[in-house]
């Protein structure tokens, strides 16, 4: 094959690679963008964890934010203190798990959410802590009922949204699966209720139950792993396209260099 013919075939092979190359570039840009985004999320998550830990260690505890001025982005996870009287007859049990004595095995039970009536009559829900299933009945933990004025310290939390796989509550039977502040307040006939609740710290309750201090500042931070995954896929894409392009170009070169078949002899 003549040199002009080989050049023409090479140009044709390069033209055939234009569409795959453009598609690969688009995909490469997306993969790199996702990797960079995960690195940004990693930095954001680390800053959030540091902020939560710092708020949870405030000494002395801060006063409660105004009911109508609560901003979760600004106020959540702050350590606060409130004084009032627990309305033990209006407590709500929320299904939940808590760490057990055996590592890796959780206890099944309930979180005891009790209204706290402040001195000015307003109501604040307090998650006093966890009780195992066998102590669901308040009569079996009567010693844990705090009477009279009491002071509660803990972390400020916004109302817990119900996740996609969390069962819906049944206020008639008292079945709750998330700490839904407005829903619990309405079911118990409470008014003038704070839009947030307090997750009580580990201060021992009379009788040892409920056990407070169950909130763990342990947010998952796997963004570096995700970033490596996206960058790894980007490298794989580069390798696959490079191998594909070389095979196409080398295939054209081999085909061009192959001798033409001999013409059959004439009779």
Order of alpha helices (4+ residues) and beta strands (2+ residues): alpha-alpha-beta-beta-beta-beta-alpha-beta-alpha
